[in-house]
Amino acid sequence: MKLDNRPKKLLVKDVGSDGVQAVRDWYETGGQIDAVETLENGDVVVTFRTRAAAEQVTFAPPPLLLRCIRN
């Protein structure tokens, strides 16, 4: 058994309340989203069903600055 430490979550910085739906729409195109959570500071955490899905979107040209976070 191997431990897989690749992230399943992406942190999208400085989205604000008006951009949450745009983030959701962007990442739902792949159909692999588990959750979209808005943080108090305006950032959004997108959780994917699989690590492979999370990795795949990190190579797509993002509309916003992304940073991987560990779960």
Order of alpha helices (4+ residues) and beta strands (2+ residues): beta-alpha-beta-beta-alpha-beta
